[in-house]
Amino acid sequence: MFRGLFSFRAAFFTSLVFDGVLFSELLHLRLRALQHILGRTHVNVVA
């Protein structure tokens, strides 16, 4: 039973870390897309 609990916690921790990495990657991509869009509109406004 103790071993099962440990493996459950390990799996939970692993999924938590994986979700964190995935979330940060998505956030990074969104920020880059936003920068790209803002940069283009800024250039259009200037031009």
C-alpha positions in Angstrom: 0.0 0.0 0.0 2.8 2.4 0.9 4.5 1.6 -2.4 1.3 2.3 -4.3 1.0 5.6 -2.6 4.6 6.5 -3.4 4.1 5.6 -7.1 0.9 7.6 -7.2 2.7 10.7 -5.8 5.6 10.2 -8.2 3.2 10.1 -11.1 1.3 13.1 -9.8 4.6 15.1 -9.4 5.7 14.0 -12.9 2.5 15.1 -14.5 2.6 18.4 -12.5 6.1 19.1 -13.8 5.1 18.1 -17.4 2.1 20.4 -17.2 4.3 23.2 -16.0 6.7 22.8 -18.8 4.0 22.5 -21.4 2.2 25.6 -19.9 5.4 27.7 -20.0 6.1 26.6 -23.6 2.6 27.6 -24.6 2.9 30.9 -22.8 6.3 31.5 -24.5 4.8 30.8 -27.9 1.8 33.1 -27.2 4.1 35.9 -26.1 6.2 35.5 -29.2 3.1 35.5 -31.4 1.8 38.6 -29.5 5.2 40.3 -30.0 5.1 39.5 -33.7 1.6 40.9 -34.1 2.4 44.0 -32.0 5.6 44.5 -34.0 3.8 44.3 -37.3 1.1 46.7 -36.2 3.7 49.1 -34.8 5.6 49.0 -38.1 2.3 49.6 -40.0 1.5 52.5 -37.7 4.9 54.0 -38.2 4.8 53.4 -42.0 
